[in-house]
Amino acid sequence: MSTAEHVELARELARLVEIRITDPLEMLLDSDEHVGAVGERLRIEAEVWAAQLLGPDDKLAVMTSARLIAALFPGDAPFDPPDEWWRSAFGRVVARRAGHPGAEAVSFSTAAAMLGITRQGVHDLVKRAKLDRHPGGGVTAASVRARLNLPKEQHVAARRHPH
């Protein structure tokens, strides 16, 4: 984990919490007097969550991402964010640590967003057996997550010496 990555993620989480939790609470209570302490606590927690998401404990990272998604993006349907979300700091860390929550397969465009490449890049990776095609269409979310967790050196070597 780099310091820059932690700072970017903590800021984004703090902003999300403010928009999705603190601001609505202020509207409901018609005052920021009671919400100020909660907001400050949540900003501190955003630092902790960022450390948990980026830290060495995979189980804790997955649990933290699940808790945050449930709190920040509630809904009755399975979590299915737009492709742009995967390019955010939180989206990138969720993709790397947990994959796509609740999805066995993702479309080529979603896989591209999760990997930070083009749809054509995903097609090329499928053709070269670097991503697994899902029988129902798209690619497996597990293969996208596995690709994201390859050491950087393997990505570079794969580009230099394609099989």
DSSP file with accessible surface (Angstrom, degrees, kcal/mol):
  #  RESIDUE AA STRUCTURE BP1 BP2  ACC     N-H-->O    O-->H-N    N-H-->O    O-->H-N    TCO  KAPPA ALPHA  PHI   PSI    X-CA   Y-CA   Z-CA
    1    1 A M              0   0  136      0, 0.0     2,-0.3     0, 0.0     3,-0.0   0.000 360.0 360.0 360.0 130.6    0.0    0.0    0.0
    2    2 A S     >  -     0   0   60      1,-0.1     4,-2.3     0, 0.0     5,-0.2  -0.659 360.0-122.9 -94.6 156.3    1.4    3.4   -0.9
    3    3 A T  H  > S+     0   0  115     -2,-0.3     4,-2.9     1,-0.2     5,-0.2   0.910 113.7  53.4 -61.9 -41.5    0.7    6.5    1.2
    4    4 A A  H  > S+     0   0   73      1,-0.2     4,-2.6     2,-0.2    -1,-0.2   0.905 108.4  49.4 -61.7 -41.6   -0.8    8.2   -1.9
    5    5 A E  H  > S+     0   0   52      2,-0.2     4,-2.4     1,-0.2    -1,-0.2   0.915 112.4  48.2 -63.6 -42.7   -3.2    5.3   -2.4
    6    6 A H  H  X S+     0   0   34     -4,-2.3     4,-3.0     2,-0.2     5,-0.2   0.936 112.6  47.9 -62.9 -46.2   -4.2    5.4    1.2
    7    7 A V  H  X S+     0   0   50     -4,-2.9     4,-2.5     2,-0.2     5,-0.2   0.934 112.9  48.0 -62.0 -46.5   -4.8    9.2    1.2
    8    8 A E  H  X S+     0   0   87     -4,-2.6     4,-2.2    -5,-0.2    -1,-0.2   0.935 115.2  45.2 -60.9 -45.1   -6.8    9.1   -2.0
    9    9 A L  H  X S+     0   0    2     -4,-2.4     4,-2.9    -5,-0.2     5,-0.2   0.930 112.5  50.0 -66.9 -45.1   -9.0    6.2   -0.7
   10   10 A A  H  X S+     0   0    2     -4,-3.0     4,-2.6     1,-0.2    -1,-0.2   0.918 112.2  48.4 -61.0 -42.3   -9.5    7.8    2.7
   11   11 A R  H  X S+     0   0  182     -4,-2.5     4,-2.4    -5,-0.2    -1,-0.2   0.916 112.6  48.1 -63.4 -43.7  -10.6   11.1    1.2
   12   12 A E  H  X S+     0   0   22     -4,-2.2     4,-2.7    -5,-0.2    -2,-0.2   0.927 112.4  48.1 -65.0 -43.2  -12.9    9.4   -1.2
   13   13 A L  H  X S+     0   0    0     -4,-2.9     4,-2.7     1,-0.2     5,-0.2   0.921 111.4  50.6 -62.7 -42.4  -14.5    7.3    1.6
   14   14 A A  H  X S+     0   0   22     -4,-2.6     4,-2.3    -5,-0.2    -1,-0.2   0.913 111.9  48.0 -60.8 -42.3  -14.9   10.4    3.8
   15   15 A R  H  X S+     0   0  131     -4,-2.4     4,-2.7     2,-0.2     5,-0.2   0.931 112.2  48.8 -65.1 -43.5  -16.6   12.3    0.9
   16   16 A L  H  X S+     0   0   19     -4,-2.7     4,-3.0     1,-0.2     5,-0.3   0.919 111.7  49.1 -61.5 -44.9  -18.9    9.3    0.2
   17   17 A V  H  X>S+     0   0    3     -4,-2.7     4,-2.4     2,-0.2     5,-2.1   0.910 111.8  49.4 -62.6 -41.3  -19.9    9.0    3.9
   18   18 A E  I  <>S+     0   0   86     -4,-2.3     5,-3.2    -5,-0.2    -2,-0.2   0.950 116.4  41.4 -62.7 -47.0  -20.5   12.7    4.1
   19   19 A I  I  <5S+     0   0   87     -4,-2.7    -2,-0.2     1,-0.2    -1,-0.2   0.908 125.7  33.0 -67.7 -42.4  -22.7   12.7    0.9
   20   20 A R  I  <5S+     0   0  121     -4,-3.0    -2,-0.2    -5,-0.2    -1,-0.2   0.681 135.9  11.8 -94.3 -19.2  -24.6    9.5    1.7
   21   21 A I  I  X5S+     0   0   56     -4,-2.4     4,-1.9    -5,-0.3    -3,-0.2   0.703 124.2  42.9-123.1 -57.0  -24.8    9.5    5.5
   22   22 A T  I  ><S+     0   0    8     -5,-2.1     4,-2.4     2,-0.2     5,-0.2   0.937 113.9  48.8 -66.6 -48.7  -23.9   12.8    7.2
   23   23 A D  H  ><S+     0   0   55     -5,-3.2     4,-2.1    -6,-0.3    -1,-0.2   0.939 113.1  46.9 -60.1 -47.5  -25.7   15.2    4.9
   24   24 A P  H  > S+     0   0   44      0, 0.0     4,-2.6     0, 0.0    -1,-0.2   0.898 110.8  53.8 -61.6 -35.3  -29.0   13.2    4.9
   25   25 A L  H  X S+     0   0   59     -4,-1.9     4,-2.5     1,-0.2     6,-0.2   0.919 106.9  51.1 -63.8 -41.2  -28.8   13.0    8.7
   26   26 A E  H  X>S+     0   0   64     -4,-2.4     5,-1.4     1,-0.2     4,-0.9   0.906 110.9  49.1 -61.4 -40.3  -28.4   16.8    8.9
   27   27 A M  H  <5S+     0   0  141     -4,-2.1     3,-0.3     2,-0.2    -2,-0.2   0.917 112.3  47.5 -65.7 -42.6  -31.5   17.2    6.7
   28   28 A L  H  <5S+     0   0  144     -4,-2.6    -2,-0.2     1,-0.2    -1,-0.2   0.886 118.3  39.8 -66.6 -38.6  -33.5   14.8    8.9
   29   29 A L  H  <5S-     0   0   88     -4,-2.5    -1,-0.2     2,-0.2    -2,-0.2   0.516 100.7-136.2 -87.9  -6.1  -32.5   16.4   12.1
   30   30 A D  T  <5S+     0   0  147     -4,-0.9     2,-0.3    -3,-0.3    -3,-0.2   0.826  77.2  70.4  54.9  33.2  -32.7   19.9   10.6
   31   31 A S      < -     0   0   35     -5,-1.4     4,-0.2    -6,-0.2    -2,-0.2  -0.910  65.7-149.4-170.7 146.1  -29.5   20.8   12.3
   32   32 A D  S  > S+     0   0  106     -2,-0.3     4,-1.7     1,-0.1    -6,-0.1   0.454  82.4  92.4 -98.3   0.4  -25.8   20.0   12.1
   33   33 A E  T  4 S+     0   0  147      1,-0.2     4,-0.4     2,-0.2    -1,-0.1   0.926  94.9  33.2 -58.0 -45.9  -25.4   20.6   15.8
   34   34 A H  T  4 S+     0   0  122      1,-0.2     4,-0.5     2,-0.1    -1,-0.2   0.700 117.4  55.6 -84.9 -19.4  -26.0   16.9   16.7
   35   35 A V  T  > S+     0   0    2     -4,-0.2     4,-3.1     1,-0.2     5,-0.2   0.711  84.1  82.8 -89.3 -19.7  -24.3   15.5   13.5
   36   36 A G  H  X S+     0   0   38     -4,-1.7     4,-2.4     1,-0.2     5,-0.2   0.896  93.6  45.3 -53.5 -47.0  -21.0   17.3   13.9
   37   37 A A  H  > S+     0   0   78     -4,-0.4     4,-2.3     2,-0.2    -1,-0.2   0.897 114.0  50.0 -66.8 -37.8  -19.5   14.7   16.3
   38   38 A V  H  > S+     0   0   63     -4,-0.5     4,-2.6     2,-0.2    -2,-0.2   0.935 110.5  50.3 -65.2 -44.1  -20.8   11.8   14.1
   39   39 A G  H  X S+     0   0    2     -4,-3.1     4,-2.0     1,-0.2    -2,-0.2   0.911 110.9  48.6 -60.6 -43.0  -19.3   13.4   11.0
   40   40 A E  H  X S+     0   0   95     -4,-2.4     4,-1.9    -5,-0.2    -1,-0.2   0.920 111.4  49.8 -64.5 -42.3  -15.9   13.8   12.7
   41   41 A R  H  X S+     0   0  151     -4,-2.3     4,-2.7     1,-0.2    -2,-0.2   0.913 109.9  51.1 -62.8 -41.2  -16.0   10.2   13.9
   42   42 A L  H  X S+     0   0   31     -4,-2.6     4,-2.0     2,-0.2    -1,-0.2   0.865 106.5  54.1 -67.7 -33.9  -16.8    9.0   10.4
   43   43 A R  H  X S+     0   0  104     -4,-2.0     4,-1.0     2,-0.2    -1,-0.2   0.911 111.0  46.2 -64.6 -39.4  -13.9   11.0    8.9
   44   44 A I  H >X S+     0   0   87     -4,-1.9     4,-1.4     1,-0.2     3,-0.6   0.927 111.0  52.3 -66.0 -43.6  -11.6    9.2   11.4
   45   45 A E  H 3X S+     0   0   42     -4,-2.7     4,-3.4     1,-0.2     5,-0.2   0.845  99.4  64.2 -62.4 -33.0  -13.2    5.9   10.5
   46   46 A A  H 3X S+     0   0    0     -4,-2.0     4,-2.3     1,-0.2    -1,-0.2   0.887 101.6  50.7 -58.7 -37.3  -12.6    6.6    6.8
   47   47 A E  H <X S+     0   0   99     -4,-1.0     4,-2.0    -3,-0.6    -1,-0.2   0.911 112.1  46.8 -63.5 -42.9   -8.8    6.5    7.6
   48   48 A V  H  X S+     0   0   59     -4,-1.4     4,-2.5     2,-0.2    -2,-0.2   0.934 111.8  49.9 -65.7 -45.9   -9.3    3.2    9.4
   49   49 A W  H  X S+     0   0   25     -4,-3.4     4,-2.9     1,-0.2     5,-0.2   0.909 108.9  52.6 -60.5 -41.1  -11.4    1.7    6.6
   50   50 A A  H  X S+     0   0    0     -4,-2.3     4,-2.0    -5,-0.2    -1,-0.2   0.926 110.2  48.3 -60.6 -43.7   -8.8    2.7    4.0
   51   51 A A  H  X S+     0   0   42     -4,-2.0     4,-1.3     1,-0.2    -2,-0.2   0.906 112.9  48.2 -63.9 -39.9   -6.1    1.0    6.0
   52   52 A Q  H  < S+     0   0   48     -4,-2.5    -2,-0.2     1,-0.2    -1,-0.2   0.914 112.0  48.9 -67.0 -40.9   -8.2   -2.1    6.3
   53   53 A L  H  < S+     0   0    0     -4,-2.9    -1,-0.2     1,-0.2    -2,-0.2   0.837 121.3  35.2 -67.4 -32.4   -9.0   -2.2    2.6
   54   54 A L  H  < S+     0   0   14     -4,-2.0    -1,-0.2    -5,-0.2    -2,-0.2   0.539 100.8 100.7 -98.2  -8.2   -5.4   -1.7    1.6
   55   55 A G  S  < S-     0   0   13     -4,-1.3     6,-0.1    -5,-0.2    -3,-0.1   0.006  86.4 -98.3 -75.9-177.7   -3.8   -3.8    4.4
   56   56 A P  S    S+     0   0  132      0, 0.0     2,-1.0     0, 0.0    -1,-0.1   0.659  93.5  94.3 -78.9 -15.5   -2.5   -7.4    4.4
   57   57 A D     >  -     0   0   86      1,-0.2     4,-2.4    -5,-0.1     5,-0.2  -0.668  51.9-172.9 -86.7 102.2   -5.6   -9.1    5.9
   58   58 A D  H  > S+     0   0   93     -2,-1.0     4,-2.6     1,-0.2     5,-0.2   0.897  84.1  51.4 -60.3 -44.3   -7.7  -10.3    2.9
   59   59 A K  H  > S+     0   0  163      1,-0.2     4,-2.5     2,-0.2    -1,-0.2   0.929 111.7  46.7 -61.5 -45.0  -10.6  -11.4    5.1
   60   60 A L  H  > S+     0   0   64      2,-0.2     4,-2.8     1,-0.2     5,-0.2   0.906 111.6  52.0 -63.8 -40.4  -10.8   -8.0    6.8
   61   61 A A  H  X S+     0   0    0     -4,-2.4     4,-2.5     2,-0.2    -2,-0.2   0.924 111.6  46.0 -62.3 -43.5  -10.5   -6.2    3.5
   62   62 A V  H  X S+     0   0   55     -4,-2.6     4,-2.4     2,-0.2    -2,-0.2   0.928 114.3  47.8 -66.3 -43.6  -13.4   -8.2    2.0
   63   63 A M  H  X S+     0   0  104     -4,-2.5     4,-2.5    -5,-0.2    -2,-0.2   0.911 112.4  49.4 -64.1 -41.4  -15.6   -7.7    5.2
   64   64 A T  H  X S+     0   0    0     -4,-2.8     4,-2.6     2,-0.2     5,-0.2   0.925 111.0  49.1 -64.3 -43.4  -14.8   -4.0    5.2
   65   65 A S  H  X S+     0   0    2     -4,-2.5     4,-2.7    -5,-0.2     5,-0.2   0.926 111.6  49.8 -63.6 -40.0  -15.7   -3.6    1.6
   66   66 A A  H  X S+     0   0   52     -4,-2.4     4,-2.5     1,-0.2    -2,-0.2   0.923 111.8  47.9 -63.7 -43.5  -19.0   -5.5    2.1
   67   67 A R  H  X S+     0   0  138     -4,-2.5     4,-2.2     1,-0.2    -1,-0.2   0.920 114.0  46.7 -62.7 -44.7  -19.9   -3.3    5.1
   68   68 A L  H  X S+     0   0    8     -4,-2.6     4,-3.2     2,-0.2     5,-0.3   0.916 112.3  49.1 -66.8 -42.3  -19.1   -0.1    3.3
   69   69 A I  H  X S+     0   0   12     -4,-2.7     4,-2.4    -5,-0.2    -2,-0.2   0.937 111.8  49.5 -62.4 -44.0  -21.0   -1.1    0.2
   70   70 A A  H  < S+     0   0   68     -4,-2.5    -1,-0.2    -5,-0.2    -2,-0.2   0.901 118.6  39.0 -61.9 -39.6  -24.1   -2.1    2.2
   71   71 A A  H  < S+     0   0   55     -4,-2.2    -2,-0.2    -5,-0.2    -1,-0.2   0.883 124.2  36.6 -78.9 -38.7  -24.0    1.2    4.1
   72   72 A L  H  < S+     0   0    2     -4,-3.2    -3,-0.2     1,-0.2    -2,-0.2   0.709 127.6  31.8 -90.7 -22.1  -23.1    3.5    1.3
   73   73 A F  S  < S+     0   0   40     -4,-2.4    -1,-0.2    -5,-0.3    -2,-0.1  -0.453  79.7 174.7-132.6  59.2  -25.1    1.9   -1.6
   74   74 A P        +     0   0   99      0, 0.0     2,-0.3     0, 0.0    -3,-0.1  -0.276  14.5 132.5 -68.4 154.8  -28.1    0.3    0.0
   75   75 A G        -     0   0   62     -5,-0.1     4,-0.1     1,-0.1    -2,-0.1  -0.907  61.2-112.5 173.4 164.8  -30.8   -1.3   -2.1
   76   76 A D  S    S+     0   0  179     -2,-0.3    -1,-0.1     2,-0.1     3,-0.1   0.700  95.4  71.4 -85.1 -22.1  -33.0   -4.3   -2.6
   77   77 A A  S    S-     0   0   76      1,-0.1     3,-0.1    -3,-0.1     0, 0.0  -0.541 100.5 -83.5 -91.7 160.6  -31.2   -5.4   -5.8
   78   78 A P        -     0   0  110      0, 0.0     2,-0.3     0, 0.0    -1,-0.1  -0.280  58.0 -90.6 -59.1 149.0  -27.7   -6.9   -5.9
   79   79 A F        +     0   0   38     -4,-0.1    -9,-0.0     1,-0.1    -4,-0.0  -0.469  58.0 159.9 -65.3 119.2  -24.9   -4.3   -6.0
   80   80 A D        -     0   0  121     -2,-0.3     3,-0.1    -3,-0.1    -1,-0.1  -0.631  18.7-168.2-143.9  79.1  -24.2   -3.5   -9.6
   81   81 A P        -     0   0   11      0, 0.0     5,-0.1     0, 0.0    -2,-0.0  -0.242  31.5 -94.0 -70.0 159.5  -22.4   -0.2   -9.9
   82   82 A P    >>  -     0   0   78      0, 0.0     3,-1.5     0, 0.0     4,-0.7  -0.302  40.6-105.5 -66.0 158.2  -22.0    1.6  -13.2
   83   83 A D  G >4 S+     0   0   37      1,-0.3     3,-1.0     2,-0.2     4,-0.4   0.849 118.4  63.6 -55.8 -35.6  -18.7    1.0  -15.0
   84   84 A E  G >4 S+     0   0  131      1,-0.2     3,-1.5     2,-0.2     4,-0.4   0.817  91.4  66.5 -60.0 -31.1  -17.3    4.4  -14.0
   85   85 A W  G X4 S+     0   0   28     -3,-1.5     3,-1.8     1,-0.3     6,-0.5   0.870  90.7  62.5 -59.8 -35.0  -17.5    3.4  -10.3
   86   86 A W  G << S+     0   0    1     -3,-1.0    -1,-0.3    -4,-0.7    -2,-0.2   0.694  96.9  59.6 -67.0 -15.4  -14.8    0.8  -10.9
   87   87 A R  G <  S+     0   0  130     -3,-1.5    -1,-0.3    -4,-0.4    -2,-0.2   0.574  87.4  95.0 -88.4  -8.1  -12.4    3.6  -11.8
   88   88 A S  S <> S-     0   0   27     -3,-1.8     4,-2.9    -4,-0.4     5,-0.2  -0.333  91.7-108.9 -76.2 164.1  -12.8    5.3   -8.4
   89   89 A A  H  > S+     0   0    7      2,-0.2     4,-1.9     1,-0.2     5,-0.2   0.925 121.8  45.3 -59.9 -43.5  -10.3    4.7   -5.6
   90   90 A F  H  > S+     0   0    0      2,-0.2     4,-2.6     1,-0.2     5,-0.2   0.932 112.8  50.6 -67.0 -43.9  -13.0    2.6   -3.7
   91   91 A G  H  > S+     0   0    0     -6,-0.5     4,-2.6     1,-0.2    -2,-0.2   0.912 109.5  51.0 -59.9 -42.5  -14.0    0.8   -6.8
   92   92 A R  H  X S+     0   0   94     -4,-2.9     4,-2.1    -7,-0.2    -1,-0.2   0.921 112.4  45.3 -62.8 -42.8  -10.4   -0.2   -7.7
   93   93 A V  H  X S+     0   0    3     -4,-1.9     4,-2.7    -5,-0.2     5,-0.4   0.893 112.6  51.0 -72.1 -36.2   -9.7   -1.5   -4.2
   94   94 A V  H  X>S+     0   0    0     -4,-2.6     4,-2.9     2,-0.2     5,-1.7   0.942 110.3  50.3 -63.9 -43.7  -13.0   -3.5   -4.1
   95   95 A A  H  <5S+     0   0    0     -4,-2.6     4,-0.4    -5,-0.2    -2,-0.2   0.924 115.9  42.1 -59.0 -43.8  -12.2   -5.0   -7.5
   96   96 A R  H  <5S+     0   0   61     -4,-2.1    -1,-0.2    -5,-0.2    -2,-0.2   0.886 126.0  31.2 -71.9 -40.7   -8.7   -6.0   -6.3
   97   97 A R  H  <5S+     0   0   16     -4,-2.7    -3,-0.2    -5,-0.2    -2,-0.2   0.863 138.8  11.2 -89.8 -39.4   -9.7   -7.3   -2.8
   98   98 A A  T  <5S-     0   0   30     -4,-2.9    -3,-0.2    -5,-0.4    -2,-0.1   0.564  86.7-143.5-117.3 -14.0  -13.3   -8.6   -3.2
   99   99 A G      < -     0   0    3     -5,-1.7    -1,-0.3    -4,-0.4    -2,-0.1  -0.468  64.8 -21.9  76.7-155.8  -13.9   -8.8   -7.0
  100  100 A H  S >  S-     0   0   12      3,-0.3     3,-1.9    -2,-0.1     2,-0.1  -0.796  79.9-122.1 -90.2 110.7  -17.4   -7.9   -8.1
  101  101 A P  T 3  S-     0   0   37      0, 0.0    -2,-0.1     0, 0.0     3,-0.1  -0.315  87.7  -4.7 -58.3 121.5  -19.6   -8.5   -5.0
  102  102 A G  T 3  S+     0   0   85      1,-0.2     2,-0.5    -2,-0.1    -3,-0.0   0.512 106.3 110.5  79.1   4.9  -22.3  -11.0   -5.8
  103  103 A A    <   -     0   0   28     -3,-1.9    -3,-0.3     1,-0.1    -1,-0.2  -0.956  42.3-173.9-118.0 125.7  -21.5  -11.5   -9.5
  104  104 A E  S    S+     0   0  148     -2,-0.5    37,-2.5     1,-0.2    38,-0.5   0.807  80.9  26.4 -80.1 -32.0  -20.0  -14.6  -10.9
  105  105 A A  E     -A  140   0A  32     35,-0.3     2,-0.3    36,-0.1    35,-0.2  -0.945  66.7-164.0-131.6 151.4  -19.7  -13.1  -14.4
  106  106 A V  E     -A  139   0A  10     33,-2.7    33,-2.7    -2,-0.3    28,-0.2  -0.945  29.5-102.5-130.3 155.1  -19.2   -9.5  -15.6
  107  107 A S     >  -     0   0   53     -2,-0.3     4,-2.8    31,-0.2     5,-0.2  -0.228  36.0-107.1 -68.3 165.3  -19.6   -8.0  -19.1
  108  108 A F  H  > S+     0   0   21      1,-0.2     4,-2.3     2,-0.2     5,-0.1   0.888 121.9  51.3 -61.6 -37.9  -16.6   -7.2  -21.2
  109  109 A S  H  > S+     0   0   40      2,-0.2     4,-2.2     1,-0.2    -1,-0.2   0.900 111.1  46.8 -69.9 -37.2  -17.2   -3.5  -20.6
  110  110 A T  H  > S+     0   0   13      2,-0.2     4,-2.8     1,-0.2     5,-0.2   0.928 112.0  50.7 -68.3 -42.1  -17.4   -4.0  -16.8
  111  111 A A  H  X S+     0   0    0     -4,-2.8     4,-2.4     1,-0.2    -2,-0.2   0.918 109.8  51.5 -59.7 -40.4  -14.2   -6.2  -16.8
  112  112 A A  H  X>S+     0   0    4     -4,-2.3     5,-2.2    -5,-0.2     4,-1.4   0.931 110.9  47.2 -62.2 -44.0  -12.5   -3.4  -18.8
  113  113 A A  H  <5S+     0   0    2     -4,-2.2     3,-0.2     1,-0.2    -2,-0.2   0.918 112.4  49.6 -63.8 -42.2  -13.5   -0.8  -16.2
  114  114 A M  H  <5S+     0   0    6     -4,-2.8    -1,-0.2     1,-0.2    -2,-0.2   0.879 117.4  40.8 -64.4 -36.5  -12.4   -3.0  -13.4
  115  115 A L  H  <5S-     0   0   28     -4,-2.4    -1,-0.2    -5,-0.2    -2,-0.2   0.592 108.0-122.9 -87.8 -13.4   -9.0   -3.6  -15.1
  116  116 A G  T  <5S+     0   0   60     -4,-1.4     2,-0.2     1,-0.3    -3,-0.2   0.840  75.9 104.3  73.9  32.9   -8.6   -0.1  -16.3
  117  117 A I  S   <S-     0   0   65     -5,-2.2    -1,-0.3    -6,-0.2     2,-0.1  -0.701  74.6 -83.1-130.9-175.7   -8.2   -1.1  -19.9
  118  118 A T     >  -     0   0   92     -2,-0.2     4,-1.7     1,-0.1     5,-0.1  -0.442  36.4-111.2 -87.4 165.1  -10.4   -1.1  -23.0
  119  119 A R  H  > S+     0   0  144      1,-0.2     4,-2.4     2,-0.2     5,-0.2   0.886 122.1  56.0 -60.5 -38.3  -13.0   -3.6  -24.0
  120  120 A Q  H  > S+     0   0  113      1,-0.2     4,-2.6     2,-0.2    -1,-0.2   0.895 102.9  55.2 -61.3 -37.8  -10.7   -4.7  -26.8
  121  121 A G  H  > S+     0   0   16      2,-0.2     4,-2.3     1,-0.2    -1,-0.2   0.893 107.2  49.6 -60.8 -39.2   -8.0   -5.3  -24.2
  122  122 A V  H  X S+     0   0    0     -4,-1.7     4,-2.5     2,-0.2    -2,-0.2   0.937 109.5  51.2 -65.4 -44.8  -10.4   -7.6  -22.4
  123  123 A H  H  X S+     0   0   64     -4,-2.4     4,-2.7     1,-0.2    -2,-0.2   0.921 110.7  49.5 -57.2 -43.4  -11.1   -9.5  -25.7
  124  124 A D  H  X S+     0   0   59     -4,-2.6     4,-2.1     1,-0.2    -1,-0.2   0.903 109.9  50.1 -62.9 -42.6   -7.4   -9.9  -26.2
  125  125 A L  H  <>S+     0   0   12     -4,-2.3     5,-3.4     2,-0.2     6,-1.1   0.885 111.8  48.3 -65.2 -35.8   -6.9  -11.2  -22.7
  126  126 A V  H ><5S+     0   0   18     -4,-2.5     3,-1.8     4,-0.2    -2,-0.2   0.941 110.6  51.1 -67.1 -44.7   -9.7  -13.7  -23.2
  127  127 A K  H 3<5S+     0   0  169     -4,-2.7    -2,-0.2     1,-0.3    -1,-0.2   0.876 112.2  46.6 -60.7 -36.1   -8.2  -14.8  -26.5
  128  128 A R  T 3<5S-     0   0   81     -4,-2.1    -1,-0.3    -5,-0.2    -2,-0.2   0.308 116.6-115.5 -89.5   9.0   -4.8  -15.3  -24.9
  129  129 A A  T < 5S+     0   0   79     -3,-1.8    -3,-0.2     2,-0.2    -2,-0.1   0.785  83.3 122.2  61.4  32.1   -6.5  -17.3  -22.0
  130  130 A K  S   <S+     0   0   64     -5,-3.4     2,-0.3     1,-0.2    -4,-0.2   0.597  77.4  35.4 -94.2 -17.2   -5.5  -14.6  -19.4
  131  131 A L  S    S-     0   0    3     -6,-1.1     2,-0.5    -9,-0.1    -2,-0.2  -0.982  89.3-121.2-130.3 147.5   -9.2  -14.1  -18.5
  132  132 A D        -     0   0   93     -2,-0.3     8,-2.7     8,-0.2     2,-0.2  -0.768  19.2-133.0 -94.5 127.7  -11.8  -16.8  -18.4
  133  133 A R  B     -B  139   0A 150     -2,-0.5     6,-0.3     6,-0.2     5,-0.1  -0.520  21.9-129.7 -71.6 140.2  -14.9  -16.6  -20.5
  134  134 A H    >   -     0   0   32      4,-2.2     3,-2.1    -2,-0.2   -29,-0.0  -0.775  10.6-130.3 -91.9 138.0  -18.1  -17.3  -18.6
  135  135 A P  T 3  S+     0   0  132      0, 0.0    -1,-0.1     0, 0.0     3,-0.1   0.814 109.3  51.4 -58.0 -28.3  -20.4  -19.8  -20.2
  136  136 A G  T 3  S-     0   0   69      1,-0.3     2,-0.1    -3,-0.0     3,-0.1   0.432 128.8 -79.1 -88.1   1.4  -23.4  -17.4  -19.7
  137  137 A G  S <  S+     0   0   40     -3,-2.1    -1,-0.3     1,-0.3   -31,-0.1  -0.269  93.5  40.2 115.7 153.7  -21.5  -14.5  -21.4
  138  138 A G  S    S-     0   0   11     -2,-0.1    -4,-2.2    -3,-0.1     2,-0.3  -0.361  93.5 -59.8  74.2-153.1  -18.8  -12.1  -20.4
  139  139 A V  E     -AB 106 133A   0    -33,-2.7   -33,-2.7    -6,-0.3    -6,-0.2  -0.886  54.9 -90.6-127.4 159.4  -15.9  -13.1  -18.2
  140  140 A T  E  >  -A  105   0A  26     -8,-2.7     4,-1.5    -2,-0.3   -35,-0.3  -0.481  24.3-139.7 -71.6 138.3  -15.7  -14.6  -14.8
  141  141 A A  H  > S+     0   0    7    -37,-2.5     4,-2.5     1,-0.2     5,-0.2   0.860 103.1  60.1 -63.4 -33.6  -15.4  -12.1  -12.0
  142  142 A A  H  > S+     0   0   74    -38,-0.5     4,-2.6     1,-0.2    -1,-0.2   0.884 103.0  49.7 -63.8 -38.5  -12.8  -14.4  -10.3
  143  143 A S  H  > S+     0   0    9      2,-0.2     4,-2.1     1,-0.2    -1,-0.2   0.863 109.7  51.6 -71.2 -31.4  -10.5  -14.2  -13.3
  144  144 A V  H  X S+     0   0    0     -4,-1.5     4,-2.3     2,-0.2    -2,-0.2   0.950 112.0  46.4 -66.1 -46.8  -10.7  -10.4  -13.3
  145  145 A R  H  X S+     0   0   80     -4,-2.5     4,-1.4     1,-0.2    -2,-0.2   0.924 111.7  51.3 -61.9 -42.9   -9.8  -10.3   -9.6
  146  146 A A  H  < S+     0   0   60     -4,-2.6     4,-0.3     1,-0.2     3,-0.3   0.916 109.5  50.5 -60.7 -40.7   -7.0  -12.8  -10.2
  147  147 A R  H >< S+     0   0   23     -4,-2.1     3,-1.2     1,-0.2    -1,-0.2   0.904 108.0  52.9 -64.1 -40.9   -5.6  -10.6  -13.0
  148  148 A L  H 3< S+     0   0   38     -4,-2.3    -1,-0.2     1,-0.2    -2,-0.2   0.781 108.0  52.4 -64.5 -27.0   -5.8   -7.5  -10.8
  149  149 A N  T 3< S+     0   0   74     -4,-1.4    -1,-0.2    -3,-0.3    -2,-0.2   0.386  80.4 114.6 -95.7   5.1   -3.8   -9.3   -8.1
  150  150 A L  S <  S-     0   0   52     -3,-1.2     5,-0.1    -4,-0.3    -3,-0.0  -0.493  80.5-100.1 -67.7 141.7   -0.9  -10.4  -10.3
  151  151 A P    >>  -     0   0   59      0, 0.0     3,-1.2     0, 0.0     4,-1.1  -0.333  31.8-116.0 -59.0 145.6    2.4   -8.8   -9.4
  152  152 A K  H 3> S+     0   0  160      1,-0.3     4,-2.0     2,-0.2     3,-0.3   0.844 113.4  63.6 -53.6 -36.0    3.1   -5.8  -11.7
  153  153 A E  H 3> S+     0   0  139      1,-0.2     4,-2.7     2,-0.2    -1,-0.3   0.866  99.4  53.5 -60.3 -35.8    6.2   -7.6  -13.0
  154  154 A Q  H <> S+     0   0  100     -3,-1.2     4,-2.3     2,-0.2    -1,-0.2   0.862 106.1  52.7 -69.3 -33.9    4.0  -10.4  -14.5
  155  155 A H  H  X S+     0   0   29     -4,-1.1     4,-1.7    -3,-0.3    -2,-0.2   0.939 112.5  44.9 -63.7 -45.0    1.9   -7.8  -16.4
  156  156 A V  H  X S+     0   0   47     -4,-2.0     4,-1.9     2,-0.2    -2,-0.2   0.941 114.1  48.7 -64.7 -46.3    5.0   -6.3  -17.9
  157  157 A A  H  X S+     0   0   44     -4,-2.7     4,-2.6     1,-0.2    -1,-0.2   0.905 108.9  53.9 -62.6 -38.6    6.5   -9.7  -18.8
  158  158 A A  H  < S+     0   0   13     -4,-2.3    -1,-0.2     1,-0.2    -2,-0.2   0.878 108.2  49.7 -65.1 -35.7    3.2  -10.8  -20.3
  159  159 A R  H  < S+     0   0  175     -4,-1.7    -1,-0.2     1,-0.2    -2,-0.2   0.870 114.9  44.0 -70.6 -34.1    3.2   -7.8  -22.6
  160  160 A R  H  < S+     0   0  175     -4,-1.9    -2,-0.2     1,-0.2    -1,-0.2   0.848 127.1  27.3 -77.0 -35.9    6.8   -8.4  -23.7
  161  161 A H  S  < S-     0   0  126     -4,-2.6    -1,-0.2    -5,-0.2    -2,-0.1  -0.586  77.4-172.5-129.3  69.8    6.4  -12.1  -24.2
  162  162 A P              0   0   80      0, 0.0    -3,-0.1     0, 0.0    -4,-0.1  -0.348 360.0 360.0 -65.5 145.0    2.8  -13.0  -25.1
  163  163 A H              0   0  184    -35,-0.1    -2,-0.0    -5,-0.1    -5,-0.0  -0.689 360.0 360.0 -98.2 360.0    2.1  -16.8  -25.3
